[in-house]
Amino acid sequence: MDEDLDILGERSVRDVMGQAPDLDTSAEDAALESLGDRSALDIWNSQSALEPSGLGAAAAYDLTIGMVVGLGAVFVVVMAIAWFAWHSKRPAGHWWVWTGGVITPLIAISTVMVASTAALVATTRPAPDALVIEVTGYQFWWDVVYDPDGTPLRDANELILPEGRPVTLRLNSNDVIHSFWVPSISGKMDMIPGRTNTLTITATETGQFRGQCAEFCGLSHPKMAFEVTVLPPEAFDKWLATTRGAARDVARPAQAEGREVFLSAGCAACHEIRGVAEGGRLGPDLTRLGARASLGAGMWRMNQGNVAGWIADVQDMKPGAQMPSYNHLSGPDLRNLSAYLVSLQ
């Protein structure tokens, strides 16, 4: 996890969880251990379409370069024809108008249309054996369900993908129009209430990336992002298999007291923690909150201080969020509750 010190007790999240990194791990275990160590907030160009790390982003990048070069060449040709016609000693007739004003632009536009259509079809074509992930946009967070037709695994505000494998995203919206976009991996796709759109993406490099809602959706639209982590295929399979179970059990008395605060304060009415409080669907699933690299849909680094600040005054951190502020909690209750939540893996 992020080793920044929290504002409550000057402890890192690893200290809160009572964990030490395992120095003797396989490659898959090492990849899984690194989950949440670093946020895409700390990585330069983690949200750049100019450094493609997926088939969709690469196709869009190549198309962009081709368009810039091709249309630049058309501009040069048209200007050359205009210069020749201007300096010609004899009347140019209509040939240069037809060539520079009709034929050349028509060829250029037709070429761009064919190339862009081919790229769109190639990057959105369904893959029969692809893993299905259902993503639903809310104001202002993301609900994520892996394998919704099989053994569903619910998560939020973070997407874990396998390298080199196609993944079909079912994109929905619960309220207003959102738009799903991971610039480094794929193109964008709108999320429309009452309609399910599909987008097939394939990440080609491991690492951490940042996604963003690309459609204005309300007051905190700029604060509606998400983390994307691409793992080696074997590590992804292991993560998916080991994450389906109940939440990590508490390891310290403060965490046990925090769990009781979670249950007694009414948090379970909206939030689910598998094995502790199940059924809450109005807010994000918190089963592995502490394993995420960021808080509040990709906006703040995950540590106990930020979690406590979110609980106490969420409207200050994300105006317009549907969650009420719990500023009536006592200091010890807030400290214990935040310690419990960041311990969840």
Secondary structure, 3 states (H helix, E strand, C coil): CCCCCCCCCCCCHHHHHCCCCCCCCCHHHHHHHCCCCCCHHHCCCCCCCCCCCEHHHHHHHHHHHHHHHHHHHHHHHHHHHHHHHHHCCCCCCCHHHHHHHHHHHHHHHHHHHHHHHHHHHHHHCCCCCCEEEEEEEECCEEEEEECCCCCCEEEECEEEEEECCEEEEEEEECCCCEEEECCCCCCCEEECECCCEEEEEEECCCEEEEEEECCCCCCCHHHCEEEEEEECHHHHHHHHHHCCCCCCCCCCHHHHHHHHHHHHCCHHHCCCECCCECCCCCCCCCCCHHHCCEECCCCEECCHHHHHHHHHCHHHHCCCCCCCCCCCCCHHHHHHHHHHHHHCC
